[in-house]
Amino acid sequence: MEKENIILKLSLEFSLLIITYCEELEASKKFVISNQLLKSGTSIGANIREAQNAESLNDFVHKFKIAAKEIDETKYWLELCQLSESYPNNEILMDKLINISKIVNKIISTSKSK
């Protein structure tokens, strides 16, 4: 039986939550932020998925570093939403993103030390 890859699972679940949140933003005609958030938020999982087929350890680390950059960008858009009064609450998304960020950074540092 194959061991569950927790970061793949968490990043996929996060992407689905981001899609739902962005649909909520679009319903309120907040298209610009929604579009930016949708791109960066779903890109995290895409890069993590891509890293699973890396050609080398350096390639693996590089793809996880791209995911880390997307995490930072997503965090920025979520913070903007939190600070804007007319935007829906996104505390759950932020909590999940922080958790993913910790795991991604741990994977990067562990992989670099090999």
C-alpha positions in Angstrom: 0.0 0.0 0.0 1.3 3.4 -1.0 1.9 5.9 1.8 -0.3 9.0 1.6 1.6 12.1 0.4 0.3 14.7 2.9 1.5 17.8 1.1 -0.2 16.7 -2.2 -3.4 16.1 -0.3 -3.3 19.4 1.6 -2.4 21.5 -1.4 -5.2 19.9 -3.5 -7.7 20.6 -0.7 -6.4 24.1 -0.4 -6.9 24.6 -4.2 -10.5 23.5 -3.9 -11.1 25.9 -1.1 -9.5 28.7 -3.0 -11.8 28.0 -6.0 -14.8 28.2 -3.7 -13.6 31.5 -2.1 -12.9 33.0 -5.5 -16.3 32.1 -6.8 -17.7 34.0 -3.7 -15.5 37.0 -4.7 -16.7 36.9 -8.3 -20.3 36.8 -7.1 -19.5 40.1 -5.4 -17.9 41.4 -8.6 -14.4 41.4 -7.1 -12.9 40.0 -10.3 -9.4 41.4 -10.1 -8.5 40.1 -6.7 -10.3 36.8 -7.4 -8.3 36.2 -10.6 -5.0 36.9 -8.9 -5.9 34.7 -5.9 -7.2 31.9 -8.1 -3.9 31.8 -10.1 -1.5 31.9 -7.2 -3.6 29.8 -4.8 -4.0 26.9 -7.3 -0.5 27.2 -8.6 0.9 26.0 -5.2 -0.5 22.5 -5.6 0.4 22.4 -9.3 4.0 23.1 -8.5 4.0 20.5 -5.7 2.5 18.0 -8.0 5.1 18.8 -10.7 7.9 18.3 -8.2 6.8 14.7 -7.7 8.2 14.0 -11.2 11.4 16.0 -10.8 14.4 15.0 -12.9 16.8 15.5 -10.0 17.0 16.7 -6.4 17.9 20.2 -7.6 14.8 20.2 -9.9 12.7 18.9 -7.0 13.9 21.7 -4.7 13.4 24.3 -7.5 9.8 23.3 -8.0 9.1 23.5 -4.2 10.8 26.9 -4.2 8.3 28.1 -6.9 5.5 26.7 -4.7 6.9 28.7 -1.8 6.8 31.9 -3.9 3.2 31.2 -4.8 2.4 30.7 -1.1 3.8 34.1 -0.4 1.8 35.7 -3.2 -1.3 33.9 -2.1 -0.7 35.1 1.4 -0.5 38.7 0.1 -3.8 38.5 -1.7 -5.5 36.9 1.3 -4.1 39.6 3.6 -5.5 42.3 1.3 -8.9 40.5 1.5 -8.7 40.4 5.3 -7.9 44.1 5.5 -10.6 45.1 3.1 -13.9 45.5 4.9 -16.1 44.4 2.0 -14.4 41.0 1.5 -15.6 37.7 3.0 -13.7 36.1 5.9 -10.8 33.9 4.9 -9.3 32.9 8.2 -9.6 29.2 7.4 -7.7 29.7 4.1 -5.0 31.6 5.9 -4.6 28.9 8.6 -4.4 26.2 6.0 -1.9 28.2 3.9 0.4 28.8 6.9 0.3 25.0 7.6 1.2 24.3 4.0 3.9 26.9 4.1 5.6 25.2 7.1 5.5 21.8 5.4 6.9 23.2 2.1 9.7 25.1 3.9 10.6 21.9 5.8 10.7 19.9 2.6 12.9 22.5 1.0 15.4 22.6 3.9 15.4 18.8 4.4 16.0 18.3 0.7 18.8 20.8 0.5 20.7 19.1 3.3 20.8 15.8 1.4 
